[in-house]
Each structure stands twice: as C-alpha cells, then as structure tokens.
C-alpha cells in the first residue's frame, strides 16, 4: 500500500504541475471549461483551509458532530471503508473500520490526516481518477459531490472499488440552503466556499443510475447546524424526521449499491427453518411439500416444547424420509424468535428461509422466494395483504393491525414494508450473521423473530423486497398469536425502533 501510495502521489503532483503551467502559459484561469484549472483552484483552496481549519473547528463541529453520528448508525464497525474527499480523516476514523482508506486531493489535508490517524491509510489523489486496485464494504462521499467537476465520473470510480455487497453513502447540501449558506458566508459565520454544485437528491439518484448503482433509500438530516443548547439536538434528532420540517433539512442522504447481477454462478444450499410448536398434524405435509432448491434443501425443525406430540411426529417422519438433509432441534428458550435464531445458528446453507409450520403460506411458494433472492433482493419478505385470502385465514382486527403496522414500519425503516408479520422471510447466511453480531444495538425486544431481522436489514441497508403470497387458513391447530397482547407488544417494539432507527 505504501509503495503504491507514493507512486500515485508522484504521478498526481506531476499532473497538477503540468495543468498549472499550461494555465499560466495561457494567461487565463477559466475554470468553467477545463477540469484541470478547476481542480488546481480547489486544491489551493483546501490546502489553504487546512492551515486555518483549527480556527473554524468550533463552528464546524456543530455540523460535523451530528454528521459523524449519522454515519455511525449506517456503517457497522469492523468494515473495509473507503472515504473519498476525506479531509483530515475525522469521519473515517469515527467509523472504526477494520481497514480504512481516505482519499483527498489536498496535500495539506492528507498530511493532517496521517498525523491524526496513523492507524489508517491516506492517499493523495483525485477522486475522479483514483484506482486503488482494491474493493471495500462501504464507500463514503460526505459533502463531496458539491465540489466535483464531474459527479458521474467519480461514481464510476466508486464502482471500480465496489463488490456486489458494497454500500455507497452520499450526502450533499440541500438546495434550499443555498441562499442561507451564502448569507452565513457574507456574515463571516462560516468559511466562504468556492462556487458549489447544488444537486437535489433526485439528481444524485440519476447520476448513480448512470454509473451502475441502484438507490436503496433517501432521507434528510440536520435541521439546525448551529450550537443552540437543547434546541439543536431536538431539531436534529426529532423535527428533521417529520414533515414539514424535513423539507428544510441541510443534508440529503442517498444510500446505494451496485446494480445486482444474477446470482446463479454457483447454486447455494438453502436452509429452511421450521419453528414448530403444537403442530403435529402438519408435520407429514411439511415433509411432503417442502421442495428441493438450489444445490439442495437443508430442512431444520426447531420444536418448541409442545403440549402435543410434535417432537415425536417429526422423529417419525425423519425415520422414513428420503431427504438427504433434515434435522430436529429442541428449542432452548421460548417464543418463535428464539426458535428462528436457534435454527439459523445451526444452518449449513448459504440461504436462510423461515417457514411457519401452520402451512398458511404454502411450501410450494418457497422457490419464488429463492428466485427473488437470486434476482437481487438481499431480504425477501412475504406479503399476505395483496391477494385475496381464504375466508378464515386472518381475523378482521388482525388484518387492520397488520395494515396499520405496515404503514408504521415503512416510515420507520425507510423502505416499503407491506406486511410485518408474515412468517416467511429469506436472507443470506452472511447477512444474518452481520445482523446477529450487532443484535445488541436493538436489544432483546422481539419474541416473534420477524422484527429482529427486519430492523437489522433496514439498519444495514439491505435491499428489502416484498413477495405477495396467497394466505391460507389453518387446517390443524390454533394460532399462537394473541391479538391484543401481541398488538401492545408490537407498539412497544415500534417505539423502541423509532429511537434506534429514526430518531437517532
């Protein structure tokens, strides 16, 4: 890394030197038509600003502190992180990467970053053409696009440093702050900037699309970037998430990923986990109807201390089945969530699925979930509320509750969630392990097993896709859902999620 870094800086400095000489020979500095003079002018600006940055530190911190906090909620620690336009490295270091690389075209900023954070790597290079010949889990462009000559070209450089699971996070000043910013500069409250690009969130989304990225979510942050005790925190944590206040936010955020290609290069093993409590009558049907998928289906039953003979029924079917992969586990704790985690932790497959043992979602639909994952969804969530369902499949108040919570969780999670309690969900083992490793962030709040996964998928910017299914009524046993008791529990979980995902 060090040798490559040194060679990169020699080439970069020579390019800038030639650009400066050519500009002096012409006797003009027309930065509107030529990217080299434009870049030289900005390097000089940021080099100068680096030498007086401490003078502005207090005022800048009123904006930089909440910005770091927002990024910390989006990027889990221990990742490979690249920041383009890293300045003096404060944001990159705050993300606690296992391997962190910062790129900036300012010699002075890079020098400061290396002194401040010697444990990370800092490269002097232009974001338009940088090529580090390595790939990262997260790539950050914080307040960078405002200052670029060619935003699409930088996004194309980002693509060179991305793998299929990379997440790109971009934030940029909102256009509604253009005049307030100029007024603050005129008053000497903030440092005067060179002319900026003022891109809307939709502008950024379009440029990402042209560079081969898919937008996962957009949102607004930071309403009051000045230090007013109590009020600043209240405005930046709560008001900015609510209309009409969010329309006046300073920062637009866009989270994106490389547009997915088909995932069929190697067919994965699929693990289907079946939490089973008092479902003895459904066991033979499950064995008969769960299909083989991918390179094979690993079927795991997690029996939940039933009062009927569910455990014995599963043992009997295992004894006579021709399935090559089937296991029976005894649930150590209580609740479906504990059963799902027990099964997932024991899974050998690359793709993890949940199938409710009540068979209200037909096992024959599981290949459709598998195909949706192959098509590019990171997290496939069953949706029971699109197609007409059988007459006794769901009680009226349960239906109303599901529709209500779908609206609540769509707002909370920033992606469309049409059904919160459909038991059939699919994700990769790798993504499950990432969610499980950071489960302490939400705490033990989910006895159902659905929201633990949904919350984690939203926090770590997985692409959530709803898959409509035709919901059937039970033919054996009774539901374990208690309408009013569990409804109150869902409200408590929603409130907890509000302070962990929305009002952070």
C-alpha positions in Angstrom: 0.0 0.0 0.0 2.7 2.5 0.9 4.7 2.0 -2.4 1.5 2.3 -4.4 0.6 5.4 -2.5 4.0 7.0 -3.1 3.8 6.3 -6.9 0.3 7.6 -7.0 1.3 10.9 -5.4 4.2 11.5 -7.7 2.0 11.0 -10.8 -0.7 13.2 -9.3 1.6 16.0 -8.4 3.2 15.9 -11.9 -0.3 16.1 -13.5 -1.3 19.1 -11.4 2.1 20.8 -12.0 1.6 20.4 -15.8 -2.0 21.7 -15.5 -0.9 24.8 -13.6 1.9 25.5 -16.1 -0.4 25.2 -19.0 -2.8 27.6 -17.4 -0.1 30.2 -16.7 1.1 30.0 -20.3 -2.4 30.8 -21.5 -2.7 33.7 -19.1 -6.2 32.8 -18.1 -7.9 30.7 -15.4 -11.2 29.7 -16.9 -12.4 27.1 -14.5 -15.8 26.7 -16.3 -14.4 24.8 -19.3 -11.3 22.9 -18.2 -11.2 20.4 -15.3 -7.5 20.9 -14.6 -7.6 24.6 -13.7 -10.9 23.9 -11.8 -9.1 21.2 -9.8 -6.0 23.3 -9.2 -8.1 26.1 -7.8 -9.8 23.8 -5.4 -6.6 22.1 -4.3 -5.2 25.6 -3.5 -8.4 26.4 -1.6 -8.4 23.3 0.5 -4.6 23.5 1.2 -5.2 27.0 2.5 -8.2 25.9 4.5 -6.2 23.0 6.1 -3.8 25.6 7.5 -6.5 27.5 9.2 -9.0 24.7 9.9 -8.5 24.9 13.7 -9.7 28.5 13.6 -13.1 27.2 12.4 -13.2 24.0 14.5 -15.8 25.1 17.0 -18.3 26.2 14.4 -17.7 23.3 12.1 -18.2 20.8 15.0 -21.9 21.9 15.3 -22.4 20.2 11.8 -19.6 17.6 11.8 -20.7 16.0 15.1 -24.2 15.1 14.1 -22.9 14.1 10.6 -20.4 11.6 12.2 -23.2 10.2 14.4 -25.5 9.6 11.4 -22.7 7.8 9.5 -22.0 5.7 12.6 -25.6 4.4 12.5 -25.2 3.5 8.9 -21.8 1.8 8.9 -21.2 -1.1 11.3 -17.7 -1.2 12.9 -15.1 -3.6 11.6 -15.8 -3.0 7.9 -13.4 -2.2 5.0 -14.2 1.5 4.4 -13.1 4.0 1.8 -13.8 7.7 2.1 -13.4 9.9 -0.9 -12.8 13.6 0.0 -11.7 12.6 3.5 -10.4 16.0 4.6 -8.4 15.5 7.8 -9.8 12.0 8.4 -12.2 12.6 11.3 -15.2 10.9 9.8 -13.3 7.9 8.6 -11.7 7.3 12.0 -15.1 7.6 13.7 -16.5 4.7 11.8 -14.0 2.3 13.4 -13.1 0.4 10.2 -11.0 -2.8 10.3 -9.3 -1.3 7.3 -9.8 2.4 6.5 -8.6 4.3 3.4 -9.1 8.0 2.9 -8.5 9.8 -0.4 -8.2 13.6 -0.8 -6.5 15.8 -3.4 -5.3 18.3 -0.8 -1.6 17.7 0.2 -2.2 19.6 3.5 -5.4 17.7 4.4 -3.8 14.3 3.7 -0.7 15.3 5.8 -3.0 16.3 8.7 -5.0 13.1 8.4 -1.8 11.0 8.5 -0.6 12.8 11.7 -4.0 12.5 13.4 -4.8 8.9 12.5 -1.7 6.9 11.7 -3.6 3.6 12.1 -5.5 4.3 8.8 -4.2 4.8 5.3 -4.5 8.2 3.5 -3.8 8.7 -0.2 -3.4 12.0 -2.1 -5.3 11.5 -5.3 -8.2 13.0 -7.4 -11.5 11.2 -6.7 -12.3 11.4 -10.5 -9.5 9.1 -11.4 -8.3 7.2 -8.3 -7.7 3.5 -8.7 -6.5 1.7 -5.5 -6.9 -1.7 -7.1 -8.9 -3.0 -4.1 -12.6 -3.2 -3.1 -14.5 -2.0 0.0 -17.6 -2.9 2.0 -18.6 0.8 2.5 -17.7 3.8 0.4 -18.4 7.3 1.8 -18.8 10.5 -0.1 -19.6 13.1 2.6 -20.2 16.6 1.3 -18.1 15.7 -1.8 -20.4 16.0 -4.8 -20.9 19.7 -4.1 -17.3 20.3 -5.0 -16.8 17.9 -8.0 -16.2 18.7 -11.7 -17.9 15.5 -12.9 -20.0 13.7 -10.4 -20.8 10.8 -12.7 -17.1 10.1 -13.3 -16.5 9.9 -9.5 -19.4 7.5 -9.1 -17.8 5.4 -11.9 -14.5 5.4 -9.9 -16.5 4.3 -6.8 -17.8 1.4 -8.9 -14.3 0.2 -9.6 -13.8 -0.1 -5.8 -17.1 -1.9 -5.2 -18.0 -5.6 -4.9 -21.6 -6.9 -5.1 -22.3 -6.2 -1.4 -20.8 -2.7 -1.3 -22.9 0.1 0.1 -22.2 3.7 -1.1 -23.4 6.5 1.2 -23.6 10.0 -0.3 -24.6 13.2 1.5 -24.9 16.7 0.0 -26.2 20.1 0.9 -29.8 20.6 0.1 -30.6 23.3 -2.5 -32.9 25.1 -0.1 -29.8 26.0 1.9 -28.0 27.8 -1.0 -29.1 31.3 0.0 -28.8 30.8 3.8 -25.3 29.4 3.2 -24.3 32.5 1.1 -25.7 34.8 3.8 -23.7 33.0 6.5 -20.6 33.3 4.4 -21.2 37.0 3.9 -21.7 37.5 7.7 -18.4 35.6 8.4 -20.2 32.8 10.4 -18.9 30.1 8.1 -15.9 29.8 5.8 -16.6 31.1 2.3 -16.6 28.4 -0.3 -15.8 28.3 -4.0 -18.8 28.0 -6.3 -20.7 24.8 -5.5 -22.8 22.2 -7.3 -26.3 22.3 -5.7 -27.7 18.8 -6.5 -31.1 17.6 -5.5 -31.5 14.0 -4.2 -33.1 13.0 -7.5 -30.1 14.5 -9.3 -27.8 12.3 -7.3 -30.0 9.2 -7.9 -30.0 9.8 -11.6 -26.2 10.1 -11.7 -25.8 6.9 -9.6 -28.1 5.1 -12.0 -25.9 6.2 -14.9 -22.8 4.9 -13.1 -24.4 1.5 -12.5 -25.8 1.9 -9.0 -29.3 1.2 -7.5 -30.7 3.6 -4.9 -31.8 1.8 -1.7 -33.1 4.8 0.3 -33.0 8.6 0.6 -33.6 10.7 3.6 -32.9 14.1 5.1 -30.8 15.0 8.2 -29.7 18.0 10.2 -32.1 20.9 10.5 -30.1 23.2 12.8 -26.3 23.1 12.1 -25.5 25.7 14.9 -24.9 25.2 18.6 -28.1 26.1 20.4 -28.4 24.1 23.7 -31.2 21.6 23.8 -32.9 23.1 20.7 -30.2 21.9 18.2 -30.4 18.3 19.5 -34.2 18.3 19.5 -34.4 19.7 15.9 -31.7 17.4 14.5 -32.9 14.3 16.2 -36.7 14.7 16.0 -38.1 17.6 14.0 -36.0 16.9 10.9 -37.7 13.4 10.5 -41.2 15.0 10.4 -43.0 16.9 7.7 -42.9 19.8 7.0 -39.6 20.3 8.9 -37.7 17.6 6.9 -38.2 19.7 3.7 -35.8 22.3 5.2 -33.1 19.9 6.2 -29.5 20.8 5.4 -28.3 17.3 4.2 -29.8 15.0 1.7 -28.6 11.4 2.1 -28.6 8.7 -0.5 -27.7 5.0 0.1 -27.0 2.9 -2.9 -25.5 -0.4 -4.0 -24.1 -1.7 -7.4 -27.0 -2.9 -9.6 -27.1 -6.6 -8.9 -26.3 -9.2 -11.5 -27.8 -12.7 -11.4 -26.5 -14.8 -8.5 -26.5 -18.1 -10.3 -22.8 -18.6 -10.8 -22.8 -21.2 -8.0 -26.1 -22.7 -6.8 -26.3 -22.3 -3.0 -27.6 -24.8 -0.4 -30.9 -23.5 1.0 -31.7 -23.9 4.7 -35.4 -23.9 5.6 -36.0 -23.4 9.3 -39.4 -24.6 10.6 -40.3 -23.4 14.1 -42.9 -26.0 15.3 -44.9 -25.8 18.5 -48.1 -27.8 18.8 -48.1 -28.6 15.0 -48.0 -32.4 15.0 -50.9 -32.7 12.4 -48.9 -30.5 9.9 -45.6 -32.4 10.1 -46.2 -35.0 7.4 -47.4 -32.3 5.0 -44.2 -30.3 5.6 -42.0 -33.2 4.7 -44.0 -33.9 1.6 -44.3 -30.4 0.3 -41.1 -28.5 1.1 -39.2 -28.6 -2.3 -35.5 -29.1 -3.1 -33.9 -25.7 -4.1 -30.5 -24.6 -5.3 -27.8 -27.2 -4.6 -30.2 -28.8 -2.0 -32.5 -28.0 0.8 -31.3 -28.3 4.4 -34.6 -28.8 6.4 -34.3 -27.9 10.2 -37.2 -28.3 12.6 -37.0 -26.4 15.9 -39.5 -27.9 18.2 -40.8 -25.5 20.9 -41.8 -27.6 23.9 -45.2 -28.6 22.5 -48.1 -29.9 24.6 -49.0 -32.3 21.8 -46.7 -34.9 20.2 -45.0 -32.6 17.7 -41.5 -33.8 18.6 -42.4 -37.5 18.2 -44.2 -36.8 14.9 -41.0 -35.1 13.5 -38.9 -38.0 14.7 -41.2 -40.5 13.0 -41.1 -38.6 9.6 -37.3 -38.3 9.8 -37.0 -42.1 10.3 -38.8 -42.8 7.0 -37.9 -39.8 4.8 -35.6 -40.0 1.8 -34.5 -36.4 2.3 -30.7 -36.1 2.5 -30.6 -33.1 4.8 -33.1 -32.9 7.7 -32.5 -32.2 11.4 -34.6 -31.8 14.6 -33.5 -29.4 17.3 -35.1 -28.8 20.7 -35.7 -25.1 21.3 -33.7 -23.9 24.4 -35.9 -20.9 25.1 -39.4 -19.5 24.4 -41.0 -17.8 21.5 -40.7 -18.1 17.8 -37.9 -15.6 17.7 -35.7 -17.9 19.9 -36.6 -20.8 17.6 -35.6 -19.0 14.5 -32.3 -17.9 15.9 -31.6 -21.5 17.1 -32.3 -22.8 13.6 -30.3 -20.1 11.8 -27.3 -20.5 14.1 -27.3 -24.2 13.2 -27.8 -23.7 9.5 -25.4 -25.1 7.0 -26.9 -23.4 3.9 -25.9 -20.2 2.3 -29.5 -19.0 2.0 -31.8 -19.0 5.1 -35.6 -19.3 5.0 -38.3 -19.3 7.6 -41.4 -21.5 7.0 -44.2 -21.4 9.6 -45.3 -24.9 10.5 -49.0 -23.9 10.2 -48.7 -24.0 6.4 -50.7 -20.8 6.0 -48.0 -19.9 3.5 -47.7 -22.9 1.1 -44.2 -24.5 1.0 -44.6 -24.6 -2.8 -44.1 -20.8 -2.8 -40.6 -21.1 -1.4 -38.9 -21.4 -4.8 -40.4 -18.0 -5.7 -38.6 -16.5 -2.6 -35.4 -18.2 -3.8 -35.8 -16.7 -7.3 -36.4 -13.2 -5.8 -33.2 -13.5 -3.8 -31.3 -14.6 -6.9 -32.8 -11.6 -8.8 -31.0 -9.3 -6.4 -33.1 -8.8 -3.2 -31.0 -9.1 -0.1 -34.0 -9.7 2.2 -37.3 -11.2 0.8 -40.3 -10.6 3.0 -43.6 -12.4 2.4 -46.7 -10.2 1.9 -50.2 -11.7 2.7 -52.2 -8.5 2.1 -52.1 -8.2 -1.7 -54.0 -11.3 -2.9 -57.5 -12.2 -1.6 -57.0 -14.7 1.3 -59.1 -17.7 2.4 -62.2 -16.7 4.4 -60.9 -17.7 7.9 -57.2 -17.2 7.2 -56.9 -13.9 9.2 -59.4 -12.3 11.6 -60.6 -8.7 10.9 -58.8 -6.9 13.7 -55.6 -8.8 12.9 -56.0 -7.6 9.3 -56.4 -4.0 10.5 -53.4 -4.3 12.8 -51.2 -5.7 10.0 -52.1 -2.8 7.7 -51.5 -0.2 10.4 -48.1 -1.7 11.3 -47.1 -1.9 7.7 -47.5 1.9 7.4 -45.7 2.5 10.7 -42.7 0.3 9.8 -42.5 1.6 6.2 -42.0 5.0 7.7 -39.6 3.7 10.4 -37.4 1.6 8.1 -37.3 3.8 5.0 -38.3 1.0 2.7 -41.7 -0.3 1.7 -42.9 -2.9 4.2 -46.3 -4.2 3.2 -46.6 -7.0 5.8 -44.8 -7.0 9.1 -45.8 -10.4 10.5 -45.7 -12.8 7.6 -43.5 -15.6 8.9 -41.8 -16.4 5.6 -38.6 -14.5 5.2 -35.4 -15.1 3.2 -31.8 -13.7 3.5 -28.3 -15.0 3.1 -26.4 -16.5 6.0 -23.7 -13.8 5.6 -26.3 -11.1 6.1 -27.9 -12.9 9.0 -24.5 -13.2 10.7 -23.9 -9.5 10.3 -27.4 -8.7 11.9 -26.8 -11.2 14.7 -23.3 -9.8 15.5 -24.9 -6.4 16.0 -28.1 -7.5 17.7 -27.2 -5.7 21.0 -28.0 -2.4 19.2 -31.7 -3.2 19.5 -31.7 -5.5 22.5 -33.9 -8.4 23.1 -37.2 -6.9 22.1 -38.6 -9.4 19.6 -40.3 -12.7 20.6 -41.6 -13.2 17.0 -38.4 -13.4 15.1 -39.6 -11.1 12.3 -38.6 -7.7 13.6 -35.2 -8.7 14.8 -34.4 -9.4 11.1 -36.4 -6.5 9.6 -34.8 -4.0 11.9 -31.3 -5.3 11.2 -31.9 -5.5 7.5 -33.0 -1.8 7.5 -30.2 -0.6 9.7 -27.5 -2.2 7.5 -29.2 -1.0 4.2 -30.1 -4.4 2.8 -32.5 -4.3 -0.2 -35.9 -5.5 1.2 -38.3 -6.9 -1.4 -41.9 -7.8 -0.7 -43.2 -11.0 -2.3 -47.0 -11.4 -2.4 -48.3 -14.8 -1.4 -51.8 -16.3 -1.1 -52.5 -16.8 2.6 -54.4 -20.0 3.6 -56.4 -20.8 6.7 -55.1 -23.4 9.2 -56.2 -27.0 8.8 -54.7 -28.1 12.1 -54.2 -26.5 15.5 -54.8 -22.9 16.6 -52.7 -19.7 16.2 -50.1 -18.8 18.7 -50.7 -15.1 18.1 -52.6 -13.3 20.9 -54.3 -10.3 19.1 -54.4 -7.7 21.8 -51.4 -8.7 24.0 -49.1 -9.0 21.0 -50.6 -5.8 19.5 -49.4 -3.9 22.5 -46.0 -5.6 22.3 -45.7 -4.5 18.6 -46.4 -0.9 19.7 -43.6 -1.1 22.2 -41.3 -2.6 19.6 -42.2 0.2 17.2 -41.4 2.8 19.8 -38.1 1.2 20.5 -37.3 1.1 16.8 -38.2 4.7 16.5 -35.4 5.7 18.8 -32.9 3.3 17.3 -33.6 3.8 13.6 -35.5 7.1 13.1 -34.8 9.5 15.9 -31.1 8.6 16.3 
